[in-house]
């Protein structure tokens, strides 16, 4: 006895459109909710401290290199351009604070110039990054 195979079973194909829609929605969700790590753009050797604490809201990250060059948003910035650059970045997230990643070999004058610029534009939450000595 010969077995009959219907042609309907061969023509059935799974529709992948709903699955692709779900994958794209998940991708958009993860991109929107991801927190991005901010970097200064220069390698910093931070000094050790005993009382370091983690800052949760940081909108602005400024690096002061060992040769006292100032880096903001992965760009080397001249001292005269620190304030305008900080104003622009602070306007994007006015609730966050400023963290200065100063190398242990950098000059204090450059760190103070960054702090003065922050005070002049109204940033009151200023911290200096350090390594936890524990």
Buried (B, 14 or more C-beta within 10 A) or exposed (E): EEEEEEEEEEEEEEEEEEEEEEEEEEEEEEEEEEEEEBEBBBEBEBBEBEEBEEEEEBBBBBBBBBEBBBBBBEEEBEBEBBBEBBBEBBEEEEEBBBBBBBBEEBBEEBBEBBBEBBEEBEBEBBBBBBEEEE
